[in-house]
């Protein structure tokens, strides 16, 4: 599967991968928008469903990827570097 990263990067900069063994061993990839002040990892946009771990490795080279239920509360807030 070929990804068009430039289109995805225009709207999303963090992706969350949810592996579901009970749903055919698939990886559900959710995106979190750039314009949100804080991301709620319970409510992402479902971007794609993948079936190979190598496809996830390609995403990890181009995005910040949250795998499973990792605790990321402090990293989900945007920081204004000018202040």
C-alpha positions, 0 to 999 in steps of 0.5 A, a space after each residue: 500500500 502506498 501512502 500519500 504522506 503530504 495530504 495526511 500531514 496537512 491535517 494530522 500530525 499524530 496517529 494512533 494505532 489500535 491492533 484488533 486481533 478479534 477483528 481479523 488481526 488488523 491495525 486501525 489507524 486514527 488521526 488527530 488534527 493539527 488544529 486541536 489544542 489538545 487531543 482526546 485519544 478516545 475520539 480520533 478520525 479513522 484514517 485507514 485499516 491496515 493488515 501488515 505491521 510493515 505498513 505501520 513501520 512506514 507510518 512510524 518513519 513519517 509521523 508520531 505514532 501512538 501504539 495501543 494505550 500508551 500514557 501520553 497525557 503530557 505530550 498531547 498539548 501543543 506548546 507555543 515556542 514563542 512564549 
